[in-house]
């Protein structure tokens, strides 16, 4: 692994790895994946510290990236304490647990120390960064705007005593707020990014909070409603996907950055608490899936067939052995998508052994 300063020609690769690094991150309140948008907004910002923006290369491929910007702490006495902040920190999924992220953090913080910076403040994975020497920010008397002091808010003193007295943490780059609030800018950027990097390709991403209203709209559309009875039950599962229905994994299908449909899978062992048309003795063996195309102009183009294939690929990676789908036999398009992927009807449902 080689760690070096980022270059202008790395920009598109950095955007792409940021997208891939955060694609499947989900947590309560996550409205959308805007980390790649944030990186694009920060490009050229006066608040970014170029000397501390580094990439990691593995076998000639950019596998990780770290970006630093200026921040500060406003003490209770009104004094301003200059600090720095990194984020996003991005690592390609295939390079996880290989020391890429920790290498970028350690190298960049050593460089920051050489440049005379006094402290690094971040919000990040609470169980990861303490291994690299970070402490809970509340130990220094620090708080986020509004007074919050979550475990995810952490600090590292590069110069001992730099954070004495504590205070309120403040990001200085306005781009962080823009990335969260500029809905039109995000939509335009994301569509252009997807057209450049994945033109015409149907791709699944997690269903985020901002998609809940779209799902409700799709379930009531005339070409969907006959096959998805009781939309309120479907919406209850979607809204409870992080707690009561966490065994159901829900996704939005995009083409060129445009949401066009929905897919989900679940382990039938856990799903039998809701379903009565099958029984399963142990988890991790048999799964089921559901899918729909919500935007009518994307019907009859083979996208349903591709959705089934992609969902099946996910299940193969999980080690599933068999997939069953209770498709309505009157839904010719759905049945055709399954049959094109090798599923056969057994008199009760469509089924396929995948291992």
C-alpha positions in Angstrom: 0.0 0.0 0.0 1.2 3.5 -0.9 -0.2 6.6 0.8 0.3 9.8 -1.0 -1.2 13.3 -1.5 -4.2 13.4 -3.8 -3.8 14.8 -7.3 -6.1 16.6 -9.7 -6.3 13.5 -12.0 -7.5 11.4 -9.0 -10.8 13.4 -8.7 -13.2 11.0 -10.5 -11.7 7.9 -8.9 -12.1 9.6 -5.5 -15.7 10.4 -6.2 -16.3 6.8 -7.3 -14.7 5.2 -4.4 -16.6 7.5 -2.0 -19.8 6.4 -3.6 -18.9 2.8 -3.3 -17.6 3.1 0.2 -20.8 4.6 1.6 -23.4 3.0 -0.7 -24.7 0.5 1.8 -24.3 2.5 5.0 -27.6 2.9 6.7 -28.7 4.2 10.1 -31.8 5.9 11.7 -32.3 9.3 10.2 -30.2 8.7 7.1 -32.0 10.6 4.4 -29.7 9.8 1.5 -26.2 9.0 0.6 -24.6 12.4 0.0 -20.9 11.7 0.8 -19.8 11.8 -2.8 -21.8 15.0 -3.2 -20.0 16.5 -0.3 -16.6 15.6 -1.8 -17.6 17.4 -5.0 -18.7 20.5 -3.1 -15.5 20.6 -1.1 -13.3 20.5 -4.2 -11.5 23.8 -4.2 -13.0 25.0 -0.9 -10.8 27.5 1.1 -11.6 25.4 4.2 -10.0 22.2 2.8 -6.4 21.5 3.8 -4.7 20.1 0.6 -1.6 18.9 2.4 -3.8 16.5 4.4 -6.0 15.2 1.6 -4.4 11.8 0.9 -5.2 8.6 -1.1 -4.1 5.1 -0.5 -3.1 3.0 -3.5 -3.1 -0.8 -3.5 -1.7 -2.5 -6.6 -2.1 0.7 -8.6 -5.8 1.2 -7.6 -6.9 4.1 -5.4 -8.5 2.1 -2.5 -8.9 4.8 0.1 -9.2 8.6 0.6 -9.2 11.0 3.5 -10.1 14.7 3.3 -9.4 17.3 5.9 -11.0 20.7 6.5 -10.7 23.5 9.0 -12.9 23.6 12.1 -12.8 25.3 15.5 -14.0 25.2 19.1 -15.7 28.2 20.6 -14.8 28.2 24.3 -17.1 29.3 27.0 -15.1 32.5 27.4 -15.6 33.3 23.7 -12.1 32.4 22.5 -11.7 30.4 19.3 -9.5 27.3 19.3 -8.5 26.3 15.8 -8.9 22.5 15.1 -9.1 20.3 12.0 -11.6 17.6 10.9 -11.4 14.7 8.5 -14.3 13.3 6.6 -15.4 11.6 4.5 -12.9 8.8 5.1 -13.5 6.4 2.3 -12.3 2.8 1.7 -13.4 0.5 -1.1 -15.4 -2.4 0.4 -13.0 -5.0 -1.0 -10.2 -3.4 1.0 -11.9 -3.4 4.3 -9.9 -4.8 7.3 -6.6 -4.5 5.4 -5.3 -1.4 7.2 -6.2 1.1 4.5 -8.4 3.4 6.7 -6.1 3.2 9.8 -3.1 3.9 7.6 -4.7 7.0 6.1 -5.7 8.3 9.6 -2.3 7.7 11.1 -0.2 9.1 8.2 -2.4 12.2 7.9 -2.4 12.9 11.6 1.4 12.6 11.8 1.6 15.1 8.9 -0.9 17.4 10.7 1.3 17.3 13.7 4.3 18.3 11.6 2.3 21.2 10.2 1.6 22.5 13.7 -2.1 21.6 14.0 -3.3 21.1 17.6 -6.3 18.7 17.5 -8.5 16.6 15.3 -12.2 16.4 16.0 -14.5 14.0 14.2 -17.8 12.2 14.3 -17.3 8.6 13.4 -17.8 5.0 14.3 -17.6 5.0 18.1 -16.0 1.6 18.5 -13.3 2.1 15.8 -11.5 5.3 16.3 -10.6 4.8 20.0 -8.3 2.0 18.7 -6.4 4.8 16.9 -6.0 6.9 20.0 -9.2 9.0 19.8 -11.1 9.8 23.0 -14.8 10.8 23.6 -14.9 14.5 23.0 -16.9 15.0 26.3 -13.7 14.0 28.1 -12.3 17.4 27.0 -15.5 19.2 27.8 -16.5 19.5 24.2 -20.1 19.4 22.7 -21.7 19.6 19.3 -23.8 22.6 18.4 -27.0 22.2 20.4 -25.2 20.6 23.3 -25.1 16.9 22.1 -22.2 14.7 23.3 -22.7 11.4 21.6 -20.1 8.6 21.7 -19.5 9.2 17.9 -18.1 12.7 18.7 -14.4 12.2 19.3 -11.2 14.1 19.6 -7.4 13.6 19.3 -5.0 16.1 20.7 -1.9 16.5 18.5 -0.5 19.0 21.0 -1.2 18.1 24.6 -3.5 20.6 26.4 -4.7 22.1 23.1 -8.4 21.5 24.0 -8.2 22.6 27.6 -11.3 24.4 28.7 -13.6 22.7 26.2 -16.4 24.4 24.3 -18.6 24.0 21.3 -17.4 22.3 18.1 -18.0 24.2 14.9 -17.4 23.1 11.3 -16.2 26.0 9.2 -16.9 24.7 5.7 -20.4 25.6 4.6 -20.3 22.7 2.1 -21.2 20.3 4.9 -24.6 21.9 5.4 -25.1 22.4 1.7 -24.6 18.6 1.1 -27.5 17.9 3.5 -29.9 20.6 2.4 -29.4 21.3 -1.3 -31.8 18.7 -2.7 -31.8 20.1 -6.2 -28.1 20.3 -6.3 -27.7 16.8 -5.0 -30.2 15.4 -7.6 -28.4 17.1 -10.5 -25.0 16.0 -9.3 -26.0 12.4 -8.6 -27.6 11.9 -11.9 -24.6 13.3 -13.8 -22.3 11.1 -11.6 -24.2 7.9 -12.4 -24.5 8.7 -16.1 -20.7 9.1 -16.2 -19.8 6.0 -14.2 -22.7 3.6 -14.6 -24.6 4.7 -17.8 -27.9 2.9 -18.3 -27.1 0.3 -15.6 -29.8 -0.7 -13.1 -28.3 -0.7 -9.6 -29.7 -1.3 -6.2 -29.0 0.9 -3.1 -30.6 0.9 0.4 -34.0 2.4 0.8 -33.4 5.6 2.8 -35.8 7.8 4.8 -36.2 10.2 1.9 -37.6 7.2 -0.2 -40.5 6.4 2.1 -42.9 8.9 0.4 -41.9 7.6 -3.0 -42.6 4.0 -2.0 -46.1 5.0 -0.8 -46.8 6.7 -4.1 -45.6 3.7 -6.1 -47.8 1.2 -4.2 -50.9 3.2 -5.1 -50.1 3.5 -8.9 -52.5 1.6 -11.1 -49.9 -0.7 -12.6 -48.6 -1.7 -9.1 -51.7 -1.7 -6.8 -53.3 -4.9 -8.2 -50.3 -6.9 -7.2 -49.5 -5.2 -3.9 -52.6 -5.4 -1.8 -52.8 -3.8 1.6 -50.2 -1.0 1.0 -50.5 0.1 4.6 -49.0 -3.2 5.6 -46.2 -2.8 3.2 -45.5 0.7 4.5 -45.5 -0.5 8.1 -42.8 -3.0 7.2 -40.8 -0.3 5.4 -41.0 2.2 8.2 -40.0 -0.6 10.6 -37.1 -1.8 8.6 -34.5 -0.9 11.2 -36.3 -2.5 14.2 -39.3 -4.8 14.1 -38.7 -5.8 10.4 -34.9 -5.6 10.4 -34.8 -9.1 8.8 -36.2 -7.6 5.6 -33.6 -5.9 3.5 -35.1 -3.2 1.3 -33.6 -1.4 -1.7 -34.4 1.2 -4.3 -33.4 0.4 -7.9 -31.9 3.3 -9.9 -31.0 3.9 -13.5 -28.8 6.9 -14.2 -29.5 8.2 -10.7 -33.3 8.0 -11.2 -35.3 5.9 -8.8 -37.3 3.5 -10.8 -38.3 0.6 -8.6 -38.1 -1.4 -5.4 -36.7 -4.7 -4.3 -36.3 -6.6 -1.1 -35.3 -10.0 0.3 -35.7 -11.8 3.6 -34.7 -15.0 5.3 -37.8 -17.2 5.2 -36.9 -18.6 8.7 -37.7 -15.2 10.2 -40.3 -14.3 7.6 -42.6 -17.2 8.5 -43.7 -15.2 11.5 -45.6 -13.1 8.9 -46.2 -15.7 6.1 -48.2 -19.0 6.3 -47.4 -20.5 2.9 -44.1 -22.2 3.9 -42.2 -23.6 6.9 -38.5 -23.4 7.5 -36.4 -25.2 10.1 -33.3 -23.1 10.3 -32.1 -19.6 9.2 -29.7 -18.9 6.3 -31.0 -21.5 3.9 -34.1 -20.3 2.1 -35.0 -16.8 1.2 -37.8 -14.9 -0.6 -37.8 -11.7 -2.6 -40.3 -9.0 -3.8 -39.8 -6.4 -6.5 -41.7 -3.8 -8.4 -41.1 -1.1 -11.1 -42.7 2.1 -9.8 -42.1 4.3 -12.8 -44.4 3.3 -15.7 -42.0 4.4 -18.5 -39.5 1.8 -17.3 -41.9 -1.1 -17.8 -41.4 -3.7 -20.6 -37.6 -3.0 -20.9 -36.3 -6.0 -19.1 -35.6 -4.2 -15.8 -37.7 -6.6 -13.8 -35.6 -9.5 -15.0 -32.4 -7.6 -14.0 -33.8 -6.8 -10.6 -34.4 -10.5 -9.9 -30.9 -11.3 -11.0 -29.3 -8.7 -8.8 -31.4 -9.8 -5.8 -30.4 -13.4 -6.4 -26.7 -12.4 -6.6 -27.0 -10.8 -3.2 -28.5 -14.0 -1.8 -25.7 -16.1 -3.3 -23.2 -14.0 -1.5 -25.1 -14.6 1.7 -24.8 -18.3 1.2 -28.5 -18.9 0.6 -29.4 -22.3 -1.0 -32.9 -21.8 -2.2 -35.2 -18.9 -3.2 -39.0 -19.0 -3.3 -41.2 -16.3 -4.7 -45.0 -16.2 -4.4 -45.7 -14.2 -7.6 -49.3 -13.8 -8.7 -49.8 -16.0 -11.8 -51.9 -13.3 -13.4 -48.9 -10.9 -13.2 -47.4 -12.0 -16.5 -44.5 -9.5 -16.3 -43.4 -10.7 -12.9 -43.7 -14.4 -13.8 -41.7 -13.8 -17.0 -38.9 -12.1 -15.1 -38.7 -15.1 -12.8 -38.8 -17.6 -15.6 -36.1 -15.8 -17.5 -33.8 -16.3 -14.4 -34.5 -20.0 -14.2 -37.3 -20.1 -11.7 -40.0 -22.7 -12.1 -43.5 -22.8 -10.8 -44.2 -25.8 -8.5 -48.0 -25.4 -8.1 -47.7 -23.0 -5.1 -44.8 -20.6 -5.8 -41.8 -20.0 -8.0 -38.6 -21.7 -6.7 -34.9 -22.1 -7.6 -32.0 -23.8 -6.0 -29.1 -21.3 -6.2 -26.3 -23.4 -4.7 
